[in-house]
Amino acid sequence: MDALVRRMFLGPVSVHVHDVIIKGNTTTKGYIIEAEVSEPLKRATTMQDLLRASNEVNSLLKSLGLFDSVKITLDSGPTEIPGSANVIIEVEEARNRLSGEIGGYTNAEAKSSSVEGSIKYKNLLGYGDLWDGSIAYGFDHTAELSAGLYLPRFKALVASVTARAYLLTQDWVNFSSYKERSVGLSLGLFSNRYNNLEYHLAWRVLRDPSQVSPSSLRTQLGRNLLSSLKYTLKVDKRNSPVRPTRGFALVSTTQIGGLAPDSIRFLRQDFDLRCAIPLGFYNAALNFGFSSGVIFPLGNGFLNSTTSPPERFFLGGNLSPVCALGGPKALWGFKTRGVGSYEPRREINDENANAVGRELLGGDLAVTALADFSFDLPSSWFREKGIHAHFFGCAGNVAKLTENEYQSFSVQKFIESFRSTVGVGIVIPTSLSRIELNYCYILKKFDHDHSKRGFWLTFSRPS
């Protein structure tokens, strides 16, 4: 052994892996472990490479969440095969395979705030499978019930497989005039470190119980089928998604709808770029972000057609833009669906009906930008807890392009009508969410926008 160590100090020591021996897997199938470890170990051509590969394998196996401990031992191979090594992997199966969590969150694409709970069971079949069920309830009568299954890569599969069935009810009547109910299934077809490909199939019902929807929205009410393919490219080199102080992140999402007969046909593209620059004092950092998105219906005469309301862009919501990575979503100081074009609601002869108002319709094009300056507070107790302060500013706008609206679209007018906000606040990062207590001052808004100048409390989960 001492001679081997001296040779390693002098230079590379050639070696190749002869065999991988797995011990202790009483429940987990052996080829599940082999599928995770084979690629890093095959790449090793020197003893130095093999040591690095062993550390990588150890991390990979622990990340599966199937084992309480992982121990890797390197042993010499058969004497008749010089320069060979055996890798012995000893695992200890997880004693507690049942887990659960509960939390409160805000989401720009759902109702303002919600309480969510989930329960998970690992390795029921021994394939590294993860079964979970979850339920979420929004304070404005949004409910979601879902169940999912995750299978890691094994045998002939080139990537992990995920499947989730869900029932979602969203009561938008506080922000719009319709309610939405969806029953659907999503399948994860391919996923690796940077790429993700999903298929979505959902049967949706949009209805207007108050019967005050404007004419442009009434044509969209009723039943429709969503059948879409969604590809996401995500590169996140930030040191933290909750409080980034250095690095960058880029997310590009392309979604094509209309794969099944009589389903909604559309093309949607989202883009998000973030950059965090450390300043070198008080753990201070500048965060900059730019998000954009566009959606078009597909088919003949698509510019004369309209897009489905759930697929449109709506800005605002009780959500921190720092955490809202993945496209234009949030603006500090603006309420859920608080920005966009509008149309007067229909008058009805009902003395018990709500007063006639304006229907925010969202848009086919959306752009947002943000700047955030964060820094530590003087107290050591705050620094130990990660509690810090920030100054921020954001701006954004949405526009309608379909139904021939593109003919009157002007880039100059679009930029001039950007809504904007500045503010200051305290941030409390946790393992599950980012809590912000902010004071928002609205610099620019329009009469029909839904905004509030004053204090906001948000519980945001990184996306």
Buried (B, 14 or more C-beta within 10 A) or exposed (E): EEEEEEEBEEEEBEBBBBEBEBEBBEBBBEEBBBBBBBEBBEEBEBBBBBBBBBEBBBEBBBEBBBBEEBEBEBEBBEEEEEEBBBBBBBBBBBEEBEEEEEBBBBBBBBBBBBEBEBBBBBBEEBBBBBBBBBBBBBEBBBBBBBEBBBBBBBEEEEBBBBBBBBEBBBBBBEBBBBBBBBBBEBEBBBBEEEEBBBBBBBBBBBBBEBEBBBEBBBEBBEEBBBBBBBBBEBEBEBEBBBBBBEBBBBBBBBBBBBBEEEBBBBBBBBBBBBBBBBEEEBBBBBBBBBBBBBBBBEEEEBEEBBBBBBBBBBBBBBBBBBBBBBBBBBBBBBBBBBBBBBBEBBEEEEEEEEEEEBBBBBBBBBBBBBBBBBBBBEEEEBBEEBBBBBEBBBBBBBBBBBBEBBEEEEEEEBEEBBBBBBBEBBBBBEEBBBBBEBBBBBBBBEEBBBBEBEEBEBBBBBB
